[in-house]
């Protein structure tokens, strides 16, 4: 409209100037300049007409320009309407995507080789045919873990995870299998399903990142297979210095059966409070210190869950340490303490756990079992073990240079070293008390880790250990004249994850 008005005004001014020129070229009359006055009056009328007209006809150049301008504006308006329509569609699609589940596939492959060079009566009995103590433990090679799973979010406030282990194809088991709610007041995140119980740092660490191939005696004995069906809350302070988790769990391991029919619940309450007391932001977390306290109150009610059993920190055929089912074990309490100090490439970790088992009157006195370990690790190539403050666990190592071996264009070989780490661990556990002779174990493990990439590495462990006070309930020797023995074990693992 403004263009049309401007054009009309311009035409009027031009006509006015032309009329004035004509009038001035003629001699004036007594009345002044009547022709000029008439021209001005006509142009003023013309201008008023142009300003009030809404839909002009195409009669002259000004009318044609006005109609063309209207057409361009209508086209532009149509384009804007189409753009707004598309924006609304994208917004509606965005609302749908906000609640549409996402998915992330993951997996790990751990291939092991274990060798048991010793041959002694008690060790043979514990790992082989109980009726023939002359058969030594057999070497093992095969899949330790073969896992595949999917996880993701459902909108901004829910998540899920399903992970299966196929290492034993005839006996499949699920690992992490849960659904959850996030961004909750007070409770923060809540997961319902099969998940790790909140005690034992070495068990809370992922097997993808652990320094040694297998976990210490007491960590595995007090938290066998780690995961149970339950509901658990996970919390984190704003500065990520504190994190906590606590929940209620069924004690039966349902990973291979999926559920249970029972009116007699064997359950436990458990929790963990962790603090990253020091974290060096300036070095990207190459320095940190951590401590945590954890515990549980379990109620096995004298059932099969009143039992502690574990392997000798290696993948043996059978579990060598075993209290057997503790008759009258109606409940027990667990207390755990843990600490980590990391300075650059060097790390020290220590952990202690103690369990007190209360027995029903008439079955004997209460029992005390305990265990601890101390380990140190050092990166020869200068890397460090990252720390995950949100969970209070170790993270994924990233080599400065991935391993590779290639032909150089000028001849010879070129290669990257990867990341090399050496480590040592001392473990002690005591599962013998009163009439229960589950065994007293001491073990020294030396480890070598070689990371090819952040997602692949090789592990080598040598274990020298001893087992003592291992006998049947009441103290009768399992093998005549033998309740103790020493052993050597070699282990190698090749592993990848994605």
N, C-alpha and C positions, 0 to 999 in steps of 0.2 A: 504494500500500500504506500509506503514511504517513497519508493522508487517512482511510482506512478504520480504521486503528488509533486515530487521534485521535477519530473519531466514536464508535467503540465505547467508548473511555475516557470520553468526555463523557456517553454514555448511562448508563454504569455509575455515574458520579458523581452524576447526577441521581436515579437510582433509589435510590442510597445515601442521598442527602439526604432523599428522600421517605419512605423506610423509617424513617429516624432521627426524622423529624418525627412519624410515626404512633406510633412506640414511646414517644416522650417524652410524647405526649398521654395515654397510659394509666398507671395507677399502677404503680409498681415492685413487683416480687415479691421474695420473700426471696432468690431466686437472682440478683438484679440485673436486667439487661435482656435476657432470653433472646430476645425477638423481634428486638431490634436485632442481636444476635450472629448469629442465623440469616440475617438480611437481608445482613449483611456477608459471611458465608460464601457465600451464593448469588451475590452480585455478583462476588466474587473468582473463583468458578468460571466465571461468565459471561465475565469479562474474559479468563481463560486460554483459554477456548474461542474467543473472537474473535481472539486473538493467534495461535493455532495454525491456524486455518482458512484454506485457500488459495483455494478456489472455493466461495464461499457460495451458498446458494440464496436466491431472492428471497422471503423470508418476512416481512420487516418493513422498516421505513424504512431501517435501517442497511444491510441486505443489498442493497436496491435501489440505494442510493447507491454501494455498493462496486462493483456490476456496471456502473453508469453510468460510474464512474471508469475501470474497466478498458476499457470500450468507447472512451472518449476517448483513453486512452493508446495503444490499438491503432491508432486512426485517425492519431494524431500520429506514431507509429512508421512507418506506411505512407507518410505524407507525407515524412518524413525519408529513408526508403529511396528514394523517387522522386527527391528532390533530389540525393542522392548519385549515383544512376544518371545523371541529367542532367549533373552535374559531370564524371563519367567520360567521357561522350560528348563534352563540350566539350574535355576534355583530349586525347582521341584525335583530335578534329578539329584541335586546335592543333598536334599533332605532324605531321599531314598538311600543314597550312598552312606549317609551318616549311620544308618541302622543295618546296612547290609554287611554280613560277616566277612572279614578278611581272612586270609590263610597264608601260612608260612610253613613250608615243608622242611624237615630236619632229619638227621640220621647220624649214626656212627657205626663204624666197623672196627672191632678190636680182635686181632688174630694173635693167639698166644702159642708159645712153646714153653713147657715146663719139664725140668729134669730133676730126678731125685736119686742121687748117686749112693746114698747111704743104705745099708741093709742091717737092721737091728730088730729084735723081736717085738718090742713095744710099738715102734713106728709101723712095722709090717702089720701088726694086729689092728692098729687104729685105722689104717688106710685100705687094707685089703680084706681077704676072707678071714673072719674071726676064728674060723676053725683051722686055719693054716697060717701060723705066724712066720712061715719060711718064705712067703711070697712078698717081695719088696714092692713099694709103690711104683706103679707104672707111669712112664712119661705121658704127658698130655700135649697134644697139639690140636688146635681147632679154634672155633669162635668163642671168645669170652663174652662179647656183646655184639649183637647184630640188631640194631634198633632203627625204627622208622616211625615218624610221627608228623603230626600237623598241629599248629597252634595259631591263634589269631584273636582278634577283637570282634565283638558284636556291638556296634555303635561305640560311643565314647565311655560307656559305663560297665561293659561286661567283657569277659574273655573266656577262653577255653583252651584245652590241650588234650591230645590223645597220642600216646606213644606206646608202641608194641615192641617186644623183644622176641626175635626169631632165632636166637642162638641155639635153642633146643626145639627144632621144628615139631617134634612130637608132643611138646608140652609148652605151648605158647603162654606168654604172660604179658599183662599190660603193666606199664611203669607209671609215669605221670598220666593221670586220666581224671580231669576235673573240669568244672565250670566255675566261673567266679564273677564277683561284682567289684567294681573299682570306684574310686572317688567317693567313698562313703564317709559320713561324719563319724568321728571317734574310731570306728573299726578300720578305716582306710580301705584295705583290700581284703576280701573274704573269698576263700576257695573251698568248694565242696567236692570231695571225691578222693581219689588215691593220690597221695602226696607225701613228701618226706616229713617224718616227725622231727621236731625242732631241737634235736640235741646230737652232739658229736660233730665237731667242725669238719673232720675228715670225711664224714658222711654227707654233710651239707655241701661240701665242695663237689663239683661235677667230676666224674671219672675222666672227662675230657682234659681236665687241667691238673689233676693230682700229680704230685711229685713221684710217688711210688705206685707200683702196679696194683698192689692190694692194700687194704686198710689194716690198721693195727688191731691186735687181739680184741681189746675191750670195746673199741668203737663198733666193731661188727657184732660182738656178743651181746651188748646191751641194746643194740638197735639193728637186729637182724633184717637184712634186706631193706631197711630204712623206711620204706613207704607203707602207709596204712590208709584205709578209708576213714575219712573224718572231715571235720569242718575246722578251718584255721584262719585266723586273722593275721595280716601282715601290716606293720606300721613303720613309718620313717619320719624322723624329725626334719624340719625345714632345711637345716644346714647339713643334713646327711651324716651327722656325727653319731646319732643313735638310730638303731633299728631294732625291732622286736617282732616276735611271732608267738602265738599261743593258740591252743585249740583242744578239741576233744576227738579221740580216735578209738576205733575198734582195735583190739589187740590181735585178732586173727588176721593172717595174711590172706587176702582175697584176690591176689593178683592172677591166680590161675583158675579161680572158680567164679569170680564176679560178684558174689553175694552170699548171704547166709540166712538160714531159717533158724531162729533161736529166740527164746524168751529169757535166756540167761546171758546177758551181755557181759563180755570180758572187755573192759574199756580202760582208758587212761586219759588223764589231763596232763598236758605238757606245754612247756614254754621256754623261750630263750630271749635274753636281753643282751644286746651287743653294743659296743662302743668303739668307734675309731677314734682313739684318744689323740692321735697325731696323724696328719696327712699333709705331705709337702706338695702344695699346689704348684710352686715355682718350678719343680723338677718333673711335673707331670705324674706325680704319684710314685716316684722312685723311692721315697721314704715314707714309712707309715708304721703305726703301732695300733694294736687291736687287743681288746679283752672282751670276754663274754662269760656269762653264767647261765646255766640251763638246768632243767630238772623236770621230773615227772612224778606223778602219783598214779600207780597202776593197780588194777584190781583183777588179777587173773582168777581169783576165787578157787584156787587149788587145781585149776585146769592145766592144760598142756602149755599155756603161755608162761607158766612159772618155771622157766627153763632158760639157761644161757649156754650157748654153744657156738663155736667158731672154728675156722681153719687156721693153720699156722702162717698167716699172712702170705699165702700162696694158693694156687688153684689145685688143691688136692682133691682126690676122689671123695673123701669123707672128711667130716669135721673131727679134729683130734681132741679139742677141748670141749667137754660136755658135762654139765651138772646133772643131766637127765631131768625128768620132770620132778620138781621138788614137792614131795608129798606134804600136804597141808599148807602150801605156799599161798595164802589168801590174798596178800597184797605186798607191794614193794615200792620203795621210793628211790629215785635216782637223782644224784647231784653231779653236775659237770662244770668244770672250769677250763678255760682255754685262753691262750695268749699268742700273739704274733708280733715279731719285730722284723722290719725289712729296711735295710740300708743299701740302696743301689742294687748291686748284683747278689748281695748276701741276705739270707733269710734264716730266722730261727723260729720254730713253732713248738709249742708244748701244750699238752692236754691231759686232764685227769678226770676220771669218772669213778663214782662209788655208788654201790647199790646195797640197800638193806632190805632183806626179805623177811617179812613177818609170817610166822607159821601158826596155824591153829594149835591151840593147847592140846598136848598129847602127842604131837608129831616131832617134838624136839625144840631146841632153842632157835631164836632168830639167827639169821645168817648175814654175813658181810662179805661182799665181793668188790674188787676194785681193779683199776688198771691205769696206766699212764704211758706216754711216749714223749720223747724229745727228738726233734730232727733239725738238721741244718742242711742248707743247699746253697750252691754258689754257681753263678753263670761264668764260665770261662771266657765267653765271648762278650760279656758286658751287659747283657739284657737284664731285665728285672721281672719279677712275678707281679702282675698288676693286682690291685685290690678293688673289689666291688663293694663300695660303702653302702649301697642300698640293701644288700643282702648279708653283709659281713662274711664274705667268702672270697677265695682267690679267683682271678680272672684269666683270660686267654693271653698266653705269651706271644709276643710278636717279634720274630727275629729281626735284627738290624738288616740282615741280608738273607734272603731265602736260599736254600740249597739248590744248586744246579751244576751240571757238568756238560759242557758243549765244546765243539771244535772251534778253534779260533780261525779267522780268515787268513791270518799270517802263519798258521801252523801252530801245533801244540794244543793244549787243553786249557779252557777257562772254567773256573768253578766258583760257586758261592758256598760259604762254610755252613750256613744255617746257624742255629743257636745250640750251644753245648752247655749242659748243666751236670754237675756232680752233686751227690747228696748222700747223707748217712742218717740212719734212724735207729734209736734204741727203744725197745718196747718191753714192758713188763705187765703181766696180768696175773691175778690170783683168783681162781674159781674153786678153791678148796677151803672148806670151813666145816668144823664139827664132823658130821657123818657124810658130808658131800665132798667127793674127791674129783672135781671137774678138771683139775690140773693147774699147776703154776708154770707160767711160760715166760721165758726170756728170749729175746731175739735181737740180732744185730743185722741190719739190712744196708747194703751199699748199692747205690743206684747211679745209672748214667742215662741221661735223656738227650736225645738229638732231635731237635725240631727242624724239619725240612721247610715247612711253611707254618703259619699260624694254625693251620687246620690239619696238619699231618706231622707225625713224629715216630721215633722208635724209642723203646724203653728197654733197659737191661737191669735186672736185679740179681744180686747174690745175697742169700740169707744163711746165716749161721744161727741156729737156735737150740734151745733145750726145753724139755718138758719134764716136770717132776710132780710127785704126789698125784699121779693120775691112776685112779683105781675105780672099782665099782662102788656104788653107794654102800656105805658102811666100812669101806677100806679094803675089801678083798682084791688082791692083785688081778688085773686083767690077763696078764701073762705071768706064769710062775716065776717068782723071784725078781720081777721087774716092774717098778712103778715110775721109772725115769729113763730118759734117753736123750741123745743129741741128734741133730740132723743138719744136713746141708741141702740147699735148694737153689737151682738156677732158673731164671725166668726171662723170657724175651717177648716183647709185644710190638706189633706193627699196627698203627692206628690212624684213621682218618675220620673226620666228621664234617658235616655240612649243615 
